[in-house]
Amino acid sequence: MTQYVPREHAADLGVPIIEYPLRADFGRYVPQLGAILIKPRMRGALERSVLAHELVHAERDEYETGVPLIDLRMERNADRVASLRLIDEDELLDLMRWSSDPGRWAVELAVTADLLEARIAQLRVSESDRAAGRQVS
Amino acid sequence: MITQTWSAFLTAIAGPEAGVPNQSEIARVAGVSTATVSRWVSGEVQPKAEQVIGVARAYGVSPFLALVAAGYLRPGDIEGTLSVPRALQITDFTDLEIAREMLRRVSSAADASATSAPPVDHPAWAVVSGSSQDDIESLPSAAKSDAHEVEEDDHTP
């Protein structure tokens, strides 16, 4: 499987990535700008996870509606799609066999804990059972 | 007075008003997780020298002072080589001075919110050029604020 590179995806979509000192968020897709703002100097795993998430919003030209249920679904969907793009199932399953530490899986996969959890939630039932009870920290 | 513990140092630079360090703010500026900062504050984990220096620089404090607080240098190693900022000498202030400083910080925070956003050199930015940071951050958007970074050092086999 070809590795998903968020910055290449953004370039393909023509979505600029602008570093901006966001105060409360790691990243934002702003439809009015047609651009993604990201906090400067984030480390690799954090940046690629945030970008992958924001790119889902960019593809859908989404922004928060102020309706909690809709916004929650939108954010969960962005995490779900981003995690599918960033984390190859076979690679994750190999890691699960190699280590019992979910934190190690996240480090090896270069993703954040929240995206790893989103990806695990989409594993086949038998594999999800293996991961059950292991919390990423 | 030079701060003698890393936890006290963090409080002095990032939370003197509350008496405890603002852990999420430190995590953000230092590029580490809040869990890591929490372990620094509790003394459970010793920060790496480069992290100590990074935090100091982020807050505009001499890295030498930070390295003393974190135990990498002894106070005697730097005595006479630099002056200790008053921000790290909280015990030298009277209650009145502390109250005045708190008022000053509240006023500066109000002023800062009205200042222009940092300049961005990008064609897409022309739409909002000259807008304040508050205006930029209030544009309709979809934001990610809940990313949880995993510390590699905590998960090394």
Interface residues (C-beta under 8 A of the other chain):
Chain A: P16 I18 Y20 P21 L22 R23 A24 D25 F26 G27 R28 Y29 V30 P31 Q32 L33 G34 A35 L37 K39 R41 M42 R43 A45 L46 S49 V50 H53 E54 H57 E62 Y63 E64 M74 E75 A78 S99 D101 G103 R104 A106 V107 T112 A113 D114 L115 V136 S137
Chain B: R28 G31 A35 A117 P118 V120 H122 P123 A124 W125 V127 V128 Q133 I136 E137 L139 P140 S141 A142 A143 K144 S145 D146 A147 H148 E149 V150 E151 E152 D154 H155 T156 P157
